Amino acid sequence: MKPIIGITFLSNSVTGTSKNYIQAIEEFGGMPRILYPGVPDSEFADIDGLLLTGGGDIHPDNFDQEWHPSLKYVDEARDELELPLCREKIKANIPVFGICRGIQVMSVAMGGSLYQDVPSQITDPLTHPASEQDSQHEIEIEHGSRLSEIVGKSADEVNSAHHQAVDEIGEGFDITARSEDGVIEAMENPSKKFVLGVQYHPERMIQTAAFREHRRKLFEAFIAAASH
């Protein structure tokens, strides 16, 4: 039986590039279930895995900071869904995979904090634009980490499109990849079955054979963890 993967969105209307998350889960053997603010608790009570997707900025009240003037697309209802849901599933040892905003949700949910504006708060930042066109850069992957075991590399090229980034990591996490400018590109909780967050967007890494391989390995590993 295919594992049920809860996928978080702003609403039950999934359009544009957001469909890529659903397609990736279906392609690699999962059964997607859309979760959004207002969905009944019964919809996420029996999921086998949780996919936290990309999207707008997280309200700084959730990590005890003042509002930065660059913040945009903040949705408190989505924060109120994802943060406690993430904590619940991590503590229950349910596989959790966070992508872009998702890695940020994971860190904040477990007591971490964020850089609210990468361009102004990171020294000499690489191009990490939140725009229609992803940029690309290399990441260095920690030897012996789950991510390195999954992709089979100590460095790899990834895409990039984000406004915020993880600053202080949440409880239980290890940093397992960074870009050249120091931005955290991956973190994981080694004590859990599968709790991994990446700052890039593997769901839309389809432009090259290397991108497609990286994408496949990540989603296959997530679905396999949720299948047991």
Phi, psi and omega in degrees: 000137181291139178290143177275121181249113174284128182240121185273135177221172179290326180207181179275002176262104184256118184228171173057221184291345178298334179295339181299327179295314180298315181298320180294317179297316179294318183299324186255018166103012178257165176249106185288143173227120184283127177244136184207163180305128180099350180292142180299147180305330182297338182288334179247003182292327187248017181289150180266344178201157182235124175251114178265120190263176177286173180157205185285181184286155178269137181297130184293345174302333183285347175225030170056048174233161175283157180294125177273139184297344182274353186297145180207156178057034177284131179229104185295330179294323178291319175303317183292334174281307193285320185298306178292327178296318177298312178302315182299314185286325176297314181294330179276000181062033171274134180304132179231129179236119181250134181237125178056253174307328183299319178293327179291318176301316181300315182293313181296321180301329182256023172095008179274184182224173184232154158281121184282339183212098184305314183302326184260345186249352176252132179287127179048060184290148168290177178280111177236052190287142171268083184220182181291334182253115178293144167269178179223146175200169181269150172239147174260128187252134183294128179298136178084358179282163176299320180298317180294324177293323181290309186272345178071029183217158174259351176205149179201160176270135178225169175270174185201131175196090181204154182257323180252170178204159178292134173256269174280128181283151180286169183301132176093350185267150168244142174282127185236359172200144175223156169269173186301329181276004177094354179298135177289119182257344176201148173211157182208159175254105186290347181275353183252164181300313176197100173226101189221133175235141176232145182277342181270189188238078181296336181297339178240024175272082185232001189286332182227165178297321180294318177299314182297324178293316179300313179302310182301313184297319180294312183290324177297318179296318178296311181296321179297319179296322181284348182273351186250000000 
